Amino acid sequence: MPRYEYRCRTCGDTFEKSRPMAESSAPTDCPAGHDDTVKLLSTVAVGGSASAPAPAPGSGSGGGGGGCCGGGCCG
């Protein structure tokens, strides 16, 4: 079940809650019992390595013109 992050507008507490995606935007109480909460926008980690730099544009394998597909299917 996904975890969502919320912030209480009353006490300023930030907390996480596991709930179904269909209920992610539904109102929820903070751990202190306040009901004025807002769902925070979370960033998503998408794999990869911070130590490996991204390839430079046009430096795809095959050396054929670069672009999004290395020149194989682009005109």
N, CA, C and O atoms as a DFTB+ gen file, in Angstrom:
300 C
 N C O
     1  1       0.856      -1.172       0.000
     2  2       0.000       0.000       0.000
     3  2       0.905       1.239       0.000
     4  3       1.864       1.304       0.769
     5  1       0.604       2.215      -0.855
     6  2       1.445       3.418      -0.931
     7  2       1.375       4.255       0.347
     8  3       0.380       4.246       1.073
     9  1       2.474       4.980       0.595
    10  2       2.541       5.890       1.735
    11  2       2.498       7.317       1.213
    12  3       3.163       7.654       0.234
    13  1       1.717       8.141       1.871
    14  2       1.569       9.540       1.478
    15  2       1.989      10.420       2.641
    16  3       1.850      10.043       3.805
    17  1       2.503      11.596       2.314
    18  2       2.963      12.532       3.331
    19  2       1.957      13.669       3.459
    20  3       1.485      14.215       2.463
    21  1       1.641      14.011       4.693
    22  2       0.667      15.066       4.996
    23  2       1.282      16.049       5.984
    24  3       2.227      15.713       6.699
    25  1       0.740      17.265       6.020
    26  2       1.149      18.268       7.003
    27  2      -0.095      18.825       7.668
    28  3      -1.091      19.125       7.009
    29  1      -0.020      18.960       8.989
    30  2      -1.123      19.529       9.759
    31  2      -0.968      21.044       9.759
    32  3       0.086      21.568      10.121
    33  1      -2.021      21.743       9.353
    34  2      -1.980      23.204       9.341
    35  2      -2.116      23.784      10.742
    36  3      -1.726      24.928      10.978
    37  1      -2.661      23.012      11.671
    38  2      -2.865      23.501      13.032
    39  2      -1.573      23.484      13.839
    40  3      -1.194      24.492      14.436
    41  1      -0.888      22.320      13.855
    42  2       0.319      22.198      14.685
    43  2       1.613      22.174      13.874
    44  3       2.698      22.240      14.451
    45  1       1.517      22.080      12.533
    46  2       2.711      22.088      11.692
    47  2       3.417      20.746      11.575
    48  3       4.457      20.654      10.924
    49  1       2.871      19.699      12.195
    50  2       3.479      18.376      12.153
    51  2       3.393      17.795      10.749
    52  3       2.369      17.940      10.081
    53  1       4.454      17.139      10.296
    54  2       4.457      16.418       9.032
    55  2       4.468      14.939       9.361
    56  3       5.252      14.491      10.197
    57  1       3.587      14.166       8.696
    58  2       3.484      12.743       9.000
    59  2       3.150      11.965       7.745
    60  3       2.693      12.534       6.754
    61  1       3.380      10.656       7.789
    62  2       3.071       9.773       6.670
    63  2       1.924       8.860       7.047
    64  3       1.712       8.544       8.218
    65  1       1.190       8.443       6.031
    66  2       0.080       7.531       6.266
    67  2      -0.030       6.586       5.084
    68  3      -0.003       7.024       3.934
    69  1      -0.155       5.283       5.356
    70  2      -0.376       4.289       4.309
    71  2      -1.864       4.203       4.046
    72  3      -2.655       3.996       4.966
    73  1      -2.243       4.361       2.788
    74  2      -3.648       4.255       2.408
    75  2      -3.746       3.906       0.937
    76  3      -2.800       4.125       0.181
    77  1      -4.887       3.362       0.523
    78  2      -5.078       3.045      -0.897
    79  2      -5.007       4.315      -1.744
    80  3      -5.334       5.404      -1.273
    81  1      -4.581       4.165      -2.988
    82  2      -4.468       5.320      -3.883
    83  2      -5.788       6.072      -4.012
    84  3      -5.797       7.298      -4.121
    85  1      -6.892       5.352      -4.000
    86  2      -8.206       5.982      -4.139
    87  2      -8.524       6.921      -2.974
    88  3      -9.364       7.811      -3.106
    89  1      -7.858       6.726      -1.840
    90  2      -8.103       7.559      -0.652
    91  2      -6.978       8.558      -0.389
    92  3      -6.977       9.207       0.658
    93  1      -6.031       8.700      -1.296
    94  2      -4.860       9.542      -1.048
    95  2      -5.204      11.001      -0.780
    96  3      -4.515      11.664      -0.004
    97  1      -6.246      11.505      -1.401
    98  2      -6.619      12.917      -1.216
    99  2      -7.754      13.110      -0.218
   100  3      -8.164      14.242       0.043
   101  1      -8.259      12.028       0.336
   102  2      -9.343      12.128       1.313
   103  2      -8.812      12.769       2.601
   104  3      -7.638      12.602       2.932
   105  1      -9.654      13.492       3.320
   106  2      -9.214      14.114       4.583
   107  2      -8.694      13.071       5.570
   108  3      -9.181      11.941       5.612
   109  1      -7.701      13.466       6.358
   110  2      -7.157      12.595       7.393
   111  2      -6.748      13.440       8.589
   112  3      -6.406      14.612       8.431
   113  1      -6.779      12.865       9.770
   114  2      -6.379      13.571      10.990
   115  2      -4.890      13.399      11.224
   116  3      -4.319      12.368      10.868
   117  1      -4.254      14.403      11.822
   118  2      -2.848      14.279      12.192
   119  2      -2.758      13.433      13.468
   120  3      -3.768      13.229      14.142
   121  1      -1.557      12.939      13.807
   122  2      -1.403      12.118      15.002
   123  2      -1.864      12.812      16.294
   124  3      -2.208      12.142      17.268
   125  1      -1.870      14.156      16.302
   126  2      -2.313      14.899      17.480
   127  2      -3.829      15.078      17.504
   128  3      -4.376      15.630      18.459
   129  1      -4.519      14.605      16.438
   130  2      -5.970      14.667      16.415
   131  2      -6.571      15.843      15.672
   132  3      -7.794      15.958      15.601
   133  1      -5.747      16.721      15.117
   134  2      -6.268      17.857      14.362
   135  2      -6.758      17.377      13.000
   136  3      -6.225      16.418      12.441
   137  1      -7.773      18.050      12.474
   138  2      -8.329      17.609      11.198
   139  2      -8.032      18.547      10.029
   140  3      -8.516      18.309       8.923
   141  1      -7.253      19.605      10.245
   142  2      -6.908      20.540       9.174
   143  2      -5.556      20.138       8.579
   144  3      -4.526      20.733       8.897
   145  1      -5.572      19.123       7.713
   146  2      -4.334      18.615       7.119
   147  2      -4.358      18.784       5.614
   148  3      -5.421      18.929       5.009
   149  1      -3.182      18.764       5.017
   150  2      -3.045      18.884       3.575
   151  2      -2.034      17.834       3.097
   152  3      -1.008      17.604       3.737
   153  1      -2.349      17.202       1.956
   154  2      -1.439      16.216       1.378
   155  2      -0.296      16.955       0.704
   156  3      -0.525      17.899      -0.053
   157  1       0.941      16.530       0.974
   158  2       2.110      17.157       0.381
   159  2       2.449      16.497      -0.942
   160  3       2.171      15.316      -1.147
   161  1       3.042      17.254      -1.824
   162  2       3.482      16.740      -3.104
   163  2       4.820      16.052      -2.885
   164  3       5.770      16.681      -2.420
   165  1       4.904      14.783      -3.211
   166  2       6.122      14.017      -2.990
   167  2       6.880      13.841      -4.287
   168  3       6.294      13.783      -5.368
   169  1       8.195      13.757      -4.162
   170  2       9.023      13.447      -5.323
   171  2       9.216      11.946      -5.386
   172  3       9.153      11.264      -4.363
   173  1       9.448      11.433      -6.566
   174  2       9.597      10.003      -6.758
   175  2      11.021       9.712      -7.187
   176  3      11.529      10.332      -8.122
   177  1      11.663       8.781      -6.517
   178  2      13.003       8.356      -6.908
   179  2      12.873       7.406      -8.091
   180  3      12.054       6.487      -8.064
   181  1      13.674       7.622      -9.123
   182  2      13.575       6.807     -10.323
   183  2      14.902       6.138     -10.623
   184  3      15.447       6.362     -11.704
   185  1      15.436       5.354      -9.758
   186  2      16.648       4.583     -10.032
   187  2      17.799       5.406     -10.558
   188  3      17.784       6.633     -10.469
   189  1      18.791       4.742     -11.102
   190  2      19.971       5.412     -11.621
   191  2      21.013       5.584     -10.531
   192  3      20.830       5.133      -9.400
   193  1      22.081       6.225     -10.875
   194  2      23.176       6.429      -9.934
   195  2      23.590       7.887      -9.952
   196  3      23.767       8.475     -11.018
   197  1      23.741       8.460      -8.789
   198  2      24.134       9.859      -8.697
   199  2      25.572      10.052      -9.157
   200  3      25.942      11.156      -9.557
   201  1      26.394       9.000      -9.109
   202  2      27.796       9.135      -9.483
   203  2      28.021       8.963     -10.980
   204  3      29.100       9.286     -11.475
   205  1      27.032       8.463     -11.707
   206  2      27.183       8.259     -13.147
   207  2      26.563       9.436     -13.888
   208  3      25.347       9.621     -13.834
   209  1      27.380      10.245     -14.587
   210  2      26.822      11.393     -15.306
   211  2      25.978      10.946     -16.495
   212  3      26.203       9.881     -17.070
   213  1      25.023      11.762     -16.842
   214  2      24.186      11.476     -18.007
   215  2      25.012      11.672     -19.263
   216  3      25.877      12.546     -19.299
   217  1      24.763      10.872     -20.302
   218  2      25.516      11.046     -21.538
   219  2      25.211      12.392     -22.175
   220  3      24.099      12.907     -22.062
   221  1      26.208      12.956     -22.843
   222  2      26.035      14.242     -23.516
   223  2      25.137      14.063     -24.730
   224  3      25.181      13.016     -25.375
   225  1      24.323      15.064     -25.057
   226  2      23.457      14.959     -26.230
   227  2      24.278      14.663     -27.482
   228  3      25.339      15.249     -27.697
   229  1      23.773      13.747     -28.301
   230  2      24.455      13.419     -29.541
   231  2      25.603      12.449     -29.384
   232  3      26.302      12.170     -30.358
   233  1      25.823      11.918     -28.174
   234  2      26.939      10.999     -27.983
   235  2      26.466       9.566     -27.852
   236  3      27.142       8.743     -27.235
   237  1      25.298       9.253     -28.432
   238  2      24.764       7.901     -28.358
   239  2      25.667       6.905     -29.064
   240  3      26.500       7.291     -29.884
   241  1      25.508       5.630     -28.754
   242  2      26.325       4.607     -29.382
   243  2      26.017       4.548     -30.869
   244  3      24.892       4.818     -31.289
   245  1      26.999       4.201     -31.648
   246  2      26.827       4.124     -33.086
   247  2      27.239       5.407     -33.791
   248  3      27.489       5.391     -34.996
   249  1      27.314       6.499     -33.077
   250  2      27.793       7.754     -33.640
   251  2      26.968       8.280     -34.797
   252  3      27.480       9.053     -35.607
   253  1      25.702       7.884     -34.901
   254  2      24.927       8.261     -36.069
   255  2      23.971       9.407     -35.872
   256  3      22.768       9.199     -36.024
   257  1      24.408      10.579     -35.553
   258  2      23.539      11.734     -35.576
   259  2      22.863      12.104     -34.277
   260  3      22.230      13.158     -34.215
   261  1      22.958      11.307     -33.248
   262  2      22.408      11.658     -31.953
   263  2      20.901      11.645     -31.928
   264  3      20.277      10.768     -32.524
   265  1      20.309      12.601     -31.247
   266  2      18.863      12.656     -31.113
   267  2      18.360      11.643     -30.111
   268  3      19.140      11.027     -29.383
   269  1      17.060      11.477     -30.080
   270  2      16.450      10.616     -29.086
   271  2      16.711       9.141     -29.355
   272  3      16.611       8.326     -28.437
   273  1      17.036       8.786     -30.564
   274  2      17.191       7.369     -30.883
   275  2      18.556       7.058     -31.493
   276  3      18.718       6.009     -32.118
   277  1      19.523       7.927     -31.331
   278  2      20.852       7.658     -31.837
   279  2      20.961       7.758     -33.351
   280  3      21.973       7.342     -33.915
   281  1      19.956       8.293     -34.019
   282  2      20.015       8.476     -35.464
   283  2      19.479       7.302     -36.259
   284  3      19.368       7.387     -37.482
   285  1      19.142       6.201     -35.588
   286  2      18.691       5.015     -36.306
   287  2      17.341       5.193     -36.981
   288  3      17.145       4.710     -38.096
   289  1      16.403       5.880     -36.326
   290  2      15.070       6.011     -36.905
   291  2      14.672       7.457     -37.122
   292  3      13.584       7.734     -37.628
   293  1      15.537       8.374     -36.745
   294  2      15.243       9.794     -36.951
   295  2      15.805      10.232     -38.284
   296  3      16.861       9.763     -38.708
   297  1      15.108      11.120     -38.936
   298  2      15.524      11.576     -40.251
   299  2      16.636      12.467     -40.224
   300  3      17.086      12.926     -41.274
